Amino acid sequence: MVNTIPPANQIPVSPSSAEVLARLFPTPAYPPSVLAPARLPNAGPEPTAALLKTLKDNHERSHVFFNHYSFHNHAAHHLLAIWALGASGPLITAAYEDTHLDHMRDAFQAPDRVVISDDNFHDYLGDENYYNAYLDYYHKVVLAPGATISSTLEKYIFSSEYNINDSLASGKQQPEMLNRFVEILIHPLIHTGYGAEFGLPGMLAEGLAQASVHPARATVLVSRLLFPGNPDSQYRPKSHVHAVSILSQMLVDSRFWTRILEKHEFEAMLVSHGELINSYAEMWTCEINSQEDFNRHLEELVWASTLMYGVGSWDGEDKEYRADFFTMHIVTSCLFLPSLCAHLSYRSQSLLLRAHFLAGITWWLVRGRPALPLRKFFAAPLAPLPSPAHFKYPTTFPGVLPQPAACTLLGGDSPHAVTPNVWYPLLQNTIVHPNEHLCKCQRALAHFAILYGHREAGFMSEALFSSPAISCPDTPLLPGGLELAEDERKALEAPEWEFLDGSIFLRVAWLTGAALGWVRDGEPNTGIWDYQEFERVALERDELEAKINA
């Protein structure tokens, strides 16, 4: 997180015309890819009208960060996710007015009323005080005659000119836009991904402006690995290595740690371990030259992401499910890769997926690279079958359950008659839950279940058997970085991949829903993903640092 100082005298932004807002936020388009999530039906035109009204208001009213710790404005994410899940108009309006407006920062003009142009584009990168100046710039880009999502993304995110530009004048900072695109929990990718999925130029402009004011902290990772790249690297195998195979190797590498890193340790980690992380990322031979290549690599990323968050958050059936907030974003960002890549060249698809994988394993390491105990994880009953009494989270919904008639298929007493499809009540709970991240997570997991839920136990073992054997790279750790005690470095056991199957998506969604609370069924919101908790921790860290430095 970056703690920035806002301008002393903030000047409100000038409102956009109704015509411009209508062009920025038209009726959502159909998904651009068959691999993008389908949408559930809404109740007539009212939900779409409520969606567009709230998206336009948020676009005009609020800054991209709602506090000075770079906490993101998630209003648009929330509204689009529940609209796609079939929410009614009143629910969409309530989601916006009751869970977002009370803590948003008002949008304001850039200091000295700076106007971003091609000439000064590089001068204010990474400074959130210039968000609305960049937003105005991207308004012109996305609304220009002939502009497309493809041309915009190819230029501003994937071109060498806007990443590592060898012809840049001396003293200018490198743009590193792909680096910024996956910074701070991959939020710019997510935000822009909504624009690509729903065909909304306004979301595209917001996402690119958001990327422009994000830092480029991981230069040692994304930019150095991908621009211009090193095709002769000794760590890039000639045959395709599966992404999950790389997770296995990272688990057994004793140079990594088993505790969650503190905020101040992130950049130190990049100094000491950045090249080692890059060596692992290079092993993933993501070279996309066809739709089939993309399909295969996307599936690998989905499995890796779901494992890092879903199984990595699990400590046993009788323990609290941690529902790790940080690795959860690896899952939710994966959802938008098909929609973004539908607009990209094969080269840019490869760059995007490799950047995502690199960001994902980096955050997994930051969160302590938890073990993946697959045998025990998959031994639990799968909802709606009831679980033993000692389970922390029962595998049946709380409250009064339906009582099917005796003539129901399987009979009225069968749990499969009481809950014929667990996803339906699970998603209904998601739509009305006040937390804006739950709907994004559950929507992603539900879609992945559609794509890959048919995979049977043993499929991953077969896939990894055909993947070349890899070993821990001998990349040395560099001095001056992360300092770890001897007992904090630990090699973990490689996962037992033969137990992994397609039920993982429902299992993880169930644990996530239970951990946040089945509010539709009478349980309270547990608050574990509420912004107030993260803000409290940030304030406490500030106070502690102030005392140390006093």
Order of alpha helices (4+ residues) and beta strands (2+ residues): alpha-alpha-alpha-alpha-alpha-alpha-alpha-alpha-alpha-alpha-alpha-alpha-alpha-alpha-alpha-alpha-alpha-alpha-alpha-alpha-alpha-alpha-alpha
